[in-house]
Amino acid sequence: MGGPPAYANSNLTNRGRDATWGYGLKLGWMGKISDAVTLGASYTSKVKMDKFEKYKDLFAGEGYFDLPESFALGIAFKANPKLTIAADYQRIDYSGIKSIANPSTNTGNAVAATGFTVGSLGCDTCRGFGWSSVNVFKLGAEYQYKPNLILRAGYNHTDNPIQSRDVTFNMIAPGVVQDHVTLDSPMA
């Protein structure tokens, strides 16, 4: 056992800046059903990204880190001339992206054969963040308090994409907020 597997080189850390290009498609529709009701829908395809060359041994899938597919539906109801209430539902499909969806308990074939931890990152079957697809629910209100003052409030709830087996590995990228409240009062 002379060292890590051939594909597990030093493309993990301290490699400087790296950039990648990607492509995807986003479509949307919004229609006013009546004076009081507006409906909307959107679809975002998976954004297919090129490989991160300098960090290819960090992400499952050999450096590919695509962005997930999602779709959303929404409705806005104008209760009166001053008050609008809106609700949205969104589904984000993390399951189709190895670097995000592979369980953090995956060790890849190389680790089983060699025992090197570094081999548990980078390959197609290696560790990812273990995220499941999520549902996102949003509720908001806008109130025209005065001609030059609008008051807004919103609440967002998202499923937790992280399973208990993946908590430790996700500490390197703590980006999950399940509940979010926002208040805003821009001047009109």
Secondary structure, DSSP 8 states (H G I E B T S, - for coil): --SS-TT--STTSS-------EE--EEEEEEE-SSSEEEEEEEE--BEE-B-STTTTTSTTTTB--B-EEEEEEEEEEEETTEEEEEEEEEEEGGG-HHHHS-TT--HHHHHHH--GGGGSSSTTS----B--EEEEEEEEEEEEETTEEEEEEEEEE---B-GGGHHHHTTS----SEEEEEE--B-
